[in-house]
Amino acid sequence: PHRVGPVDLTWGSGDPKTDYLMAMEKAGNAVLDITPDVLIVIEAMCFGMELRMVKKRPVRLQLPNRIVYEVHNYQEFQFSTLFTSHFYAWSYVAHIFEALAVVLIGILIALGYACNRLKWPWA
């Protein structure tokens, strides 16, 4: 969670005093009521680096396809937080790259096998 003064913000708790998700949905829908053709930018929690909770409970607005999730890392935190828990906020994205790597290796093996069977000189 992210601390704002004495308050620890939450995600999806339902408490109007601490629920960041509730605030983002309320604010996003208020903007869309006035200007329905805009994108709503949702900043990540925890100094703009924490989006893990979005996987379980994304922001839901009254109009579809209007959300842009924004993450960033402050320069002063770049080296000190690179390998801390903040870095692992992106860990579920790494699974996508792992799956793509397995597919790519499979394609390369199949291509090598096909080239070998066809007796191509570069195989």
C-alpha angles and dihedrals in degrees: 000000000000122000120222107185106307094342125095107210118224135198117233097345093130093230106131090207095058110014108112091181091055091049093049092050093046093047093042093051091047090055092046090052088062102032112019095178098066132096118241114223115211113196117215119247126246100050091326096299107093119089103140093109091059090070091063098034118015123192110271120204131184091250121052126236097021102112128102115182112213126202130173142161124227113234093235089059096042098100100024094055102033095103100025129097090283090065090056091059084089095047095108089057088058089064089063090054091047090054091048090050091054091050092048092050089049091052092049092050091049091047091050091049092049092048090049092050090049090050093234109173096230093054 
